[in-house]
């Protein structure tokens, strides 16, 4: 494993070295630093609320420390069910309660009994920067190819989304972990007092705005929500952002979900008579209806027994969401989001829910405890990455190859830290 890491690190260092020598990079960096200096000295920055603004929010222990702790997943899923507001079968209630109990125990109880020592893997900050830059550039290259291949911008012409090639669009999402790693590097610079907090805030925000703008052009909501959530969680646990800013960002995330959903409903389905909130409720109700139907079809033991998971491997099937559509006899070729419980229920029923939620809870719980103990910006980034996608999976499920790779990578890092403390 170390040989693979060293090879990847050396390759990324070479990429960074060549990029830094490029004239266009030097020009862009010069412009960026000039704009940063202007912003830091500007009138608008001086009138921006200070760190004491709405200080009463910090008096709440939950708001100050636990907005994004593992139990937040249970809260988010409960809110999602409340938004759907449809009756479901008793078996689905059993599955959800089983999942909640297993998730809570393995995320909040078990990690404390595993993490005993204080030795943790330390990742070189230069590696974080070079790997982050390389991933971002790879993602941007595939983004450019994707836009060129469909001769248009999917956000402006939603019908173009159906012409996108997943083999091109999926690698373009590497801009997300690339942005997260670069943000982690900037935050580390702030923590080590190499740059001031206002400069760090400006750099992280601009970097993420660029990533959000590029991904928004593809017309997908999930990547945008992922970028915002990752940034917010990182800023929350490193004190880059204030509590009131975090709450504001969450509101922006909700508006992004509603806004893009509404825009697509008008452009693709001509549903201009619906409000953005109504469309969001309809989508939640539809997804919960799919989950309820999957629970009835799968029973206590499931029906696919690993086939859904294997369909995520490129070339081995038509994709997990398409299989879900076929299973509930929906239109041919349509992809259906089954929620995170849906995939577990379809595979192995109630036992699948218990095992899957226990494993997910353990990974998040270990990440949360290691992040709290180290306060290292790398571990904050890693937890933020997997927590963001787990929150998103409340609706979509964990059915994308890249997301599975992120979670498995985090699990490997956490297991190695456990090994160091044996």
N, C-alpha and C positions, 0 to 999 in steps of 0.2 A: 504493500500500500504506500509506503514511504517513497518508493521508486517512482510510482505514478505521480505522486504529489510533487516530487522534485522536478520531474519532467515537465509537468504542467506549469509549475512556478517559473522555471527557466524560460519556457516558451512565452509566458505572459510578460516576463521582464524584458525580453527582446522586443515584443510588440510595443510595450510602453516606451522603450528606449528609442525606437524608430519613429513613433508618433511624436515624441517630444522634440525630435530633430526637425520635424516637418515645419515648413514656413507657415502654413495655414494654421497649425496648432499654436505657434508663437503669436500670430496676429490675433487669433480668437482669445487666447489667454490674456494678452495685453488689453484688449477691449473689455473683457470681463472684469479684470482688476480695476480698470478705470471706472467702469459703471459701479462696481462695489464701493470704491472710495467716494464717489458722488453720493451714493445712497446713504452711506454711513455718516456723511456730513450734512445730509439734506434736512430741510425743515420737517418733512413728513415723518422721517424716522424719529426726530426729536419729540414730536407730538404723539407718537405711538405710545399706548398705555405702558406704564412701567411694570416691573415684576410684582409690585404691591397691588396692582389692579385686581379687584374682586378677590382679595386675599382671604375672604371668609370661606371660599371653596376649599382652601388647604386645611381647614379645621376638620373637615370630614376625612376620617381615616380611609374610607373606601375610595373616595375621589382622589385622595393624595397618593395612594399606593396600589389599589387593587382594581382599577377599571378594566385592565387587560390581563388579570390573573386567569388561570385556566377555567374557573367556574363561569367566567364571562361567556364561554361557549354555551353553557346551559341557559343562561339568561337570554342570549341572542336567539337560540332555537325556540325558547318559550315565547318570545316576542313575535317570532315568525309564525308560530302556530296561532297566536292571538290575532295577528294580522289576517291570516287566512280565514279564521272564524267559521270553519265547517265541521260538522260532526264526523267522527272517525270510529272505526270498529274497536272493539275491546282488545283484540289481539295487537293492534297497533299501539294502543295505550300501554300494554304489557311490554312491548318491544322498546318503546321510548323510555319508560321508567327504568327498565333493565339497563339501557344504555346510559342514562343519567347516573344511576347508582355506581355502575362500574367505572365510568369516567371520573366521577368525583373521588372515589376511593383510590384509584391508581394515579390520579394527578395531585391529590392533596395529602394523602397518607403514606403511600408506599415510598415516594422519593426521599422522604426524611429518614427512612430506615435503610436506604441504599447509600446515600451520599454522606459519608462519615468524615472523610478527610478534608484537607485543604489544598491538595495538589491538583492543578488544572493545566491543560494544554494551553500554551501561549502561542498565538499566531503572529508572525512578524507583520508589522504594520505596513511595510513596503510591499509584502506579498498581497495584502488586502487591497492596496491601491492598484497594483498592476493587474491582478486577477479581475477586479471590478471594472477597470478600464477596458480590458480585453473582452469581457462578456458584453459590456455595453456596445462596443464597436461591432462585435459579431451580430448582436441583435439589430443594430442600426443598419448593417449591410443587408440583412434579410428583410428588414422593413422596406428599404429602398427597392429591393428586387420585387417584393410583394406588390407595392404600389404600381410599379412599372408593368408587372405582369397582367394587371387587370385594367390598365389604361385609365385610371381614375382614382378618386378618393372615396372609399366605402362609406365614410361618415356623411358625405354629401349625397351619395347615391347608394342607399342601403341595399338595393338589389345586387350591387357588386359583391356584397359579403358572401353570396352563394357561389361566386366564382373564385373565391380565395382558395389557394392550395394549402392545406394544413402543413405540408412539408416545408413551406416557406413561412407561414404565419407563426407556427409554434416556436421556431428558433428566434423569431423577432422578439418574443417575450423574454429572451435572455437579458434585454435591457433592464428588466425589473430587478433581478438579483445583482446585476452590474451596478445599478443606481444605489441599491441598498448597501453594497460593499463600499462604494465611493463615499456614501453618506457616513458610514461607519468610520472610515478613515478621517473624514473631516471632524467628526465628533471626538475621535481619539486625539486629534490635534488640539481641540478645545480643552479636553480633560487634562492634557499635559501642559496647558497654558502656553502653547505655541501660537495660538490665535485667540482673539477675544470672542466671547459668546455672540455679540452682534454679527461679527464677520462669519462665524460658523453658521448661524441661523440663515444669513443671506445666501451662503453657498449651497447649503442643503436645500433651501427652498427653490432656488433657481435650477439646480440640478434636477429636482423632482418635477418642476413645472415643465422643463424640456421633455422629460420622459413621458409625462402625462399628455402633453400636446401631441407628441409623435404617435403614441398608442391610441389616442382618441381618434386619429384619422382613420384607423382601421374599423371603427364602428362598434367595437366590443366594449361592454361595461366592466366585465370581470377584471381585466388587467388594470383599468383605471382605479377601481376600488382597491385592488391589491396594492398599488403604488401608494395611494393615500393612506391606507391602514398601516402599511409597513412604516412609512415615514412618521405617522402620528405615534405609533407605539414606541418607536425608537426615540423620538423626541420626548415622549412622556417619561420613559425610564432613565433618560440621561439628563433630564431637566433642561433640555434644549428649548422645550415649549412649556408654557404655563398651563395650569389645569384648565383655565377658561379657554385657552386657545385649543386645547385638545378637544374639549366639548364642542367648540365651534367647528373644528375640522370634521368631527363626526357628523355634524349637521350638514356640512358641505358634501360629505360622502353620500348621505341619504338623498340630497338634492341631485347629485350626479346620477345615482341609480334611477331616481324618478324621472329626471330630465331626459336621459338617453332612452329610457324605456318609453316615455311618452312620444319622443321624436320618432322612434321606430314604429310605434303604433299608428302614428299619423301617416308616415311615409309608406309603410308596407301594407297596413291593413285599413287605412282610411277611417280610423276610429277617432276623429277629431272631436267628437261629442263627449269623450271621456276625459276626466281630469287625470293629472299625473298620479294622484293618490289612489284613485279608483283603479287605474291600470295596475299599480303596484299590488293592491289588494287582490285583484283578479289573478295576477300571476302567482301570488302566494297561495291562493285558494286552489288554483290548478295544480301546483306542485304538490301540495298536501293531498289533493285528490289522487294524484299519481302514486304517492307513497302509500296511501291507504289501499289502493288497488293492488300494488305490489305485495303488501303485507298479506292480503287475502289470498293472492295467487301462490305465495311462497310458503305459507303456513309456518310451522315451528322449525322446519328443517331446511328450507330453501329449495331452489330449483336449478340453479346453474352450477353450483359447487366448483367455483374457481374459473369458469369460462368467461365471466364478465371481466374479471381482473386480467386474464390473459389477452382479452380483446384490446387492451391498452397498448400491447406490443405492436409496433407498426408492421403491417403486412399479415397479421394473424386474424384479422376480422374487420368488420365494418365499423368498429368503434363502440365503446360501452354505452354511450347515450343513444346511439342508433339501435342497439340491442334492447335497451329499455323500451324504446318506442315500439319495436316489434313485439315485445313480450306483452304489452298492454293493448296490442292490436291497433296502434295508432297509424297514421299515414306512413307509407313506405318512404324510407330515407330521411325522416324527420328525427332530429335529436331531441331527447327529453331529459330534463334535469330531475333526478330522483331524490334529492337531499342526501346528506351523508349517511342517513339510516337506510336509504333505499338500496344502495349497493350491498350493504352488509346483509340485509334481509333477503335479497334475491339470491345471494351466494349460499348462505348457511342458516337463514332464519334467525330465531332468537339466539341460538348459540353463536352465530356470526356477529350479531350485535354486541353480545357480551365480550367476545374476544376482540373485536375490532375497536370498540370504545375503550376497552382496558388498555390496549396497546397505544392508541392515540393519546389517551390520558397520561400514560406513563411517559411518553416522549415529551409532551407539553410540560408535565410536572417536573421532569428532570431539567428541562431547559429553563423553566422558571426559577428553580432553586439555584442552578449554576449561575444564572444571570444575577440573581440577588446577592449571591456570595462574592462573585468576582467584580461586578459592576464594570466589566470589560466591554468596550463598545462592540467587539466582535460577537460576544455571546448575546448582547442585547439585540444586535442585528439578526442573529440566527433565530432567536426566540420570536422576534417580531415577524420574520419571514413566515415561519410555520404557523404562528398564531393568526396572522392575517388570512392565510389561506384556509385555516380551519374555520374561521368565522364566515368566510365566503362560502365554504362547503355546506353551511347550514341550508343553502338552497341548491347549489350546484353539485355537491358531492365531491369526492376526491377521485376524479376520473381522468385527469390529465397527466401525461407522462412526466412533464417537468415538475409538477407539484409533488408527485410521488418521489421523484429524484431528490427534491429539496428535503422532504421529510426523512427519507432514508439517509441522506447525507448528515442531517442533524442527529439522527439516531446513532450513527457511527461515531460522530464526535462525542456525544454524551456517553456512549458505552466505553469509549477510550478513556474518558475522564474517570469513570467508575473503576476501570482497570488500574489507572494510576494510583488510586487510593486503596487498593486491596492490601 
